[in-house]
Amino acid sequence: MDELIDEIENIVKVCAKQIINIKQETIKIDNKEGVGNIVTQYDKKIQEELKAELLKLLPEANFIGEENDYGEILETGYTFIVDPIDGTTNFSRNLSLSAISVALLKDAEPYIGVCYNPYIDEMFVAQKGKGAYLNGESINVSNKKLHEGIVLTGNAPYYADMREKSLITLKNFAQIASDFRRFGSAVIELCNIACGRAEVYFELKLQPWDYAAGMLIVEEAGGKVTQMNGEKMTFDKPTSILASNNVEDYFKYLQ
C-alpha cells in the first residue's frame, strides 16, 4: 500500500495518545448546534495538531475538519476530511468508544481512509483499489443476511425532528435481524461493518467527516455504502447513509 498511509497512521497514533491519557476531570464541554451535540477542548486541540502534521505531508492539500474548519473539496488535487474525536459524548463520559478518522480525497473521491480506536488499539486503513486492513491484516465484510445479522444505528441523535423516523427504520430492520447495537460513533460502526462484526448500519443524517474514511474502508472490504435513497454519497454536505455487507437488498426494509 501507499507509504503515505504509514505516515498518516503514525500521525494519528501520536494524536490518539492524548485521548487515552486525558484525565476526565480536565474535560471542558461546550454545546454546538443540535440536541446533545457537544465539543471539548481536546477535539479542537487534536484537530489543530492533525491539520498541522497532515499538511506537512501534503502542503498542497485542502483541509476540512469537524471543529470549524470548513475548507473546500478540490476537484483536482487532495483534500483531507478529518474528525479528531468521533464519539465525543462517549469520550466525555469515559465510555472508551471513540475514534480518530482521517480521509484523503483525490480529485474529490476517497483515496485513503484511516480510522483508529486507541482504547483497543484498532487501526483500520484502506486505499482505493487495494483492500481494507485491520492492524495490518486483510478484512472483509460478512456473508450473513439480515435474519442472522446485526444492525447498527445512529438514531439521528442531534436532530429531534428525525428521531421518530429513525426509530421506525430501526424497528423495520430489528424485526428481521437477530439483534441491533448503537455505539455512539459512526466511525466505529462503519469499521465494524467492514470487518464483519455486523451487517448493516444506517443514519438519517451524518456529516462527511463521520463517514468519509469509514465508507472507503467498508467498500474496500467488499461492502456497499450509499445514501438511504440509493444515491451516491457526497462530501460537501450532510447526508443519510446506508452501509452494508451487500449480500441482499437492504432497501426493501426501508419501505
Summary of the structure (lengths in Angstrom):
residues: 255
radius of gyration: 17.0
end to end distance: 40.5
largest distance: 49.6
contacts: 913
relative contact order: 0.14
helix: 35%
strand: 28%
